[in-house]
């Protein structure tokens, strides 16, 4: 585990970055062990206030200059790309059905992902009774529900999942080209914008139970984050 000196000002305090140059699993496990809250995670690191530095060092983290921390993070292939106005809520390594590995980033953003790499758009359809519209595909056998597909280029952008091949540590952590990434967008949508097949089943579900109905998928934190923005926009 690596941590840089607390030199990054925010919210009236100075902060360090805590990273792993081995795996996100190692990073999350260390953070849980020393009591760093999940809200401190920023896609490839945890933000940690200066007063926690001694605790991190006592638990085994190694203090390194900020430049070295960044170089080792990039070389590990774990560096997550970010743009201004985006917040990476989570990242994980996923195995596709063909066995290939892919990094998945869960990103809250007021800007849509690039159209050429967007493979679908899901809608957050929230009514005045605080119910979400969910969809189950025709022929689905697992009994789980998901957010409905909506017409592309409609609705207010809320975020996306970004699927990208892992960087190659042997090539200095060089990222796969952005043309090979794939995105699934989330937008604030209306019922009239939902695309559903004739045999698909649609259902209105209270927000409080929607995660359970959907099987608590790993992308659900983006829904929770987006619900706050949608409700605030309607006030």
C-alpha positions as CSV (number, residue, x, y, z in Angstrom):
1,X,0.0,0.0,0.0
2,X,1.2,3.5,-0.9
3,X,0.3,6.9,0.5
4,X,1.6,10.3,-0.5
5,X,2.2,13.3,1.9
6,X,-1.0,15.3,2.9
7,X,-0.6,18.3,0.6
8,X,-3.9,18.4,-1.3
9,X,-6.3,21.0,0.2
10,X,-10.1,20.5,0.3
11,X,-12.9,21.3,2.7
12,X,-10.5,23.2,5.0
13,X,-8.1,20.2,5.5
14,X,-5.2,18.6,3.7
15,X,-5.5,15.2,2.2
16,X,-3.3,12.2,1.2
17,X,-4.0,9.7,-1.5
18,X,-4.0,6.0,-0.6
19,X,-3.4,3.5,-3.4
20,X,-2.5,-0.1,-4.2
21,X,-0.2,-0.9,-7.0
22,X,-1.3,-4.6,-6.8
23,X,-5.1,-4.7,-6.9
24,X,-8.3,-2.9,-6.1
25,X,-9.2,-5.8,-3.8
26,X,-6.1,-5.1,-1.7
27,X,-6.9,-1.4,-1.6
28,X,-10.5,-2.0,-0.4
29,X,-9.5,-4.6,2.1
30,X,-6.8,-2.3,3.6
31,X,-9.3,0.6,3.7
32,X,-11.9,-1.5,5.6
33,X,-9.2,-2.7,8.0
34,X,-8.2,0.8,9.0
35,X,-11.7,2.2,9.0
36,X,-11.6,4.5,5.9
37,X,-15.2,5.1,4.8
38,X,-16.3,3.9,1.4
39,X,-17.3,7.5,0.4
40,X,-13.6,8.3,0.3
41,X,-13.0,6.0,-2.7
42,X,-12.3,7.9,-6.0
43,X,-12.0,5.2,-8.6
44,X,-8.3,4.3,-8.1
45,X,-7.5,5.7,-4.7
46,X,-8.9,6.8,-1.3
47,X,-8.8,10.4,-0.1
48,X,-7.5,10.3,3.5
49,X,-7.3,13.4,5.8
50,X,-3.9,14.3,7.2
51,X,-4.7,13.3,10.7
52,X,-5.1,9.7,9.6
53,X,-1.6,9.4,8.1
54,X,0.1,7.9,11.1
55,X,-2.7,5.3,11.3
56,X,-2.0,4.3,7.7
57,X,1.7,4.0,8.3
58,X,1.3,2.0,11.4
59,X,-1.0,-0.4,9.5
60,X,1.7,-1.0,6.8
61,X,1.3,1.7,4.2
62,X,4.5,3.2,2.7
63,X,4.9,6.9,2.4
64,X,6.2,7.9,-1.1
65,X,6.3,11.2,-3.0
66,X,3.2,12.1,-5.0
67,X,5.1,11.7,-8.3
68,X,6.3,8.2,-7.4
69,X,2.8,7.2,-6.2
70,X,1.3,8.3,-9.5
71,X,4.0,6.5,-11.6
72,X,3.5,3.2,-9.7
73,X,-0.2,3.5,-10.0
74,X,0.0,4.0,-13.7
75,X,2.5,1.2,-14.2
76,X,0.2,-1.2,-12.3
77,X,-2.6,-0.6,-14.8
78,X,-5.0,0.5,-12.1
79,X,-5.1,4.2,-13.0
80,X,-8.7,5.3,-13.7
81,X,-9.2,8.0,-16.3
82,X,-11.2,11.0,-15.1
83,X,-12.5,14.2,-16.6
84,X,-13.6,17.4,-14.8
85,X,-17.3,17.1,-13.8
86,X,-17.1,13.3,-13.4
87,X,-16.9,11.3,-10.2
88,X,-15.8,7.6,-10.3
89,X,-18.0,5.9,-7.7
90,X,-16.4,2.4,-8.0
91,X,-14.2,0.3,-10.2
92,X,-13.8,-3.5,-10.4
93,X,-12.3,-6.2,-12.6
94,X,-14.9,-8.3,-14.4
95,X,-14.6,-11.5,-16.4
96,X,-16.7,-11.7,-19.6
97,X,-18.3,-14.9,-20.7
98,X,-15.4,-15.5,-23.1
99,X,-13.0,-15.4,-20.1
100,X,-11.4,-12.0,-21.1
101,X,-10.9,-9.5,-18.3
102,X,-12.3,-6.0,-18.4
103,X,-12.1,-3.1,-16.0
104,X,-15.6,-1.6,-15.2
105,X,-15.8,2.0,-13.9
106,X,-19.0,3.3,-12.4
107,X,-19.0,7.1,-13.3
108,X,-21.4,9.8,-12.2
109,X,-21.3,12.5,-14.9
110,X,-23.5,15.4,-16.3
111,X,-22.0,14.7,-19.7
112,X,-22.8,11.7,-21.9
113,X,-20.1,9.2,-22.9
114,X,-18.8,9.3,-26.4
115,X,-21.5,8.2,-28.9
116,X,-19.3,5.9,-31.0
117,X,-18.5,3.7,-28.0
118,X,-22.0,3.8,-26.3
119,X,-23.7,0.5,-26.6
120,X,-27.0,1.3,-24.9
121,X,-28.9,3.8,-22.8
122,X,-30.8,3.0,-19.7
123,X,-33.4,5.3,-18.2
124,X,-34.0,6.4,-14.6
125,X,-37.8,6.8,-14.8
126,X,-39.0,8.1,-11.5
127,X,-42.6,9.1,-10.9
128,X,-44.2,11.4,-8.3
129,X,-44.9,8.5,-5.9
130,X,-41.1,7.7,-5.7
131,X,-41.4,4.6,-7.8
132,X,-39.0,3.5,-10.5
133,X,-40.0,1.9,-13.7
134,X,-38.2,-1.5,-14.1
135,X,-38.1,-3.9,-17.0
136,X,-37.7,-7.7,-17.3
137,X,-36.7,-9.0,-20.7
138,X,-39.0,-11.4,-22.5
139,X,-37.8,-14.9,-21.7
140,X,-35.7,-13.9,-18.7
141,X,-35.1,-16.9,-16.5
142,X,-33.4,-15.4,-13.5
143,X,-36.4,-13.3,-12.3
144,X,-34.4,-10.2,-11.9
145,X,-35.3,-6.8,-13.2
146,X,-33.3,-3.9,-14.6
147,X,-33.7,-0.3,-15.6
148,X,-35.5,0.1,-18.9
149,X,-33.8,0.8,-22.3
150,X,-34.7,4.2,-23.6
151,X,-34.4,6.0,-26.9
152,X,-30.8,7.3,-27.5
153,X,-30.1,11.0,-27.4
154,X,-32.9,11.8,-25.0
155,X,-33.0,12.6,-21.3
156,X,-30.5,14.4,-19.0
157,X,-27.2,12.5,-18.6
158,X,-26.6,11.1,-15.1
159,X,-23.6,8.8,-15.6
160,X,-22.4,5.6,-17.2
161,X,-20.6,2.4,-16.8
162,X,-17.3,2.3,-18.7
163,X,-15.8,-1.1,-19.8
164,X,-12.2,-1.0,-20.8
165,X,-9.5,-3.6,-21.3
166,X,-6.9,-3.7,-18.6
167,X,-3.7,-1.7,-19.1
168,X,-0.6,-3.7,-19.9
169,X,1.9,-3.5,-17.0
170,X,4.6,-4.8,-19.3
171,X,4.1,-1.7,-21.5
172,X,4.4,0.7,-18.6
173,X,0.8,0.7,-17.7
174,X,-0.3,2.0,-21.1
175,X,-4.1,2.2,-21.3
176,X,-6.0,0.4,-24.1
177,X,-7.1,3.0,-26.7
178,X,-10.3,4.7,-25.9
179,X,-11.8,3.4,-29.2
180,X,-11.8,-0.1,-27.6
181,X,-13.8,1.1,-24.5
182,X,-17.5,0.5,-24.3
183,X,-20.1,2.5,-22.4
184,X,-23.6,2.0,-21.1
185,X,-25.3,5.4,-20.3
186,X,-27.8,6.3,-17.7
187,X,-30.2,9.3,-18.2
188,X,-33.1,10.9,-16.5
189,X,-36.0,9.8,-18.8
190,X,-39.8,9.9,-19.1
191,X,-42.1,6.8,-19.5
192,X,-42.8,7.8,-23.2
193,X,-39.1,7.4,-24.0
194,X,-38.9,3.8,-22.8
195,X,-38.2,1.2,-25.6
196,X,-39.8,-2.2,-24.7
197,X,-40.5,-5.2,-26.7
198,X,-44.1,-6.5,-27.0
199,X,-43.4,-9.3,-24.6
200,X,-41.3,-7.5,-22.1
201,X,-42.7,-6.9,-18.7
202,X,-42.7,-3.4,-17.1
203,X,-43.3,-2.8,-13.4
204,X,-43.4,0.2,-11.1
205,X,-41.4,-0.5,-7.9
206,X,-40.9,1.8,-4.8
207,X,-37.4,3.2,-4.6
208,X,-36.9,1.6,-1.2
209,X,-37.2,-1.9,-2.6
210,X,-35.9,-1.5,-6.2
211,X,-32.3,-2.6,-5.4
212,X,-33.6,-5.9,-4.0
213,X,-35.9,-6.5,-7.0
214,X,-32.9,-5.9,-9.3
215,X,-30.7,-8.2,-7.4
216,X,-28.4,-5.5,-5.9
217,X,-26.2,-5.2,-9.1
218,X,-22.8,-3.6,-8.8
219,X,-24.0,-0.6,-10.8
220,X,-26.7,0.3,-8.2
221,X,-24.6,3.0,-6.4
222,X,-24.9,5.1,-9.6
223,X,-28.7,4.8,-9.3
224,X,-28.6,5.9,-5.7
225,X,-26.3,8.8,-6.5
226,X,-28.5,9.8,-9.5
227,X,-31.8,9.7,-7.6
228,X,-30.5,12.5,-5.4
229,X,-29.8,14.6,-8.5
230,X,-33.2,13.8,-10.1
231,X,-35.2,14.7,-7.0
232,X,-33.2,17.9,-6.5
233,X,-33.8,18.9,-10.2
234,X,-37.6,18.6,-9.7
235,X,-37.8,20.8,-6.7
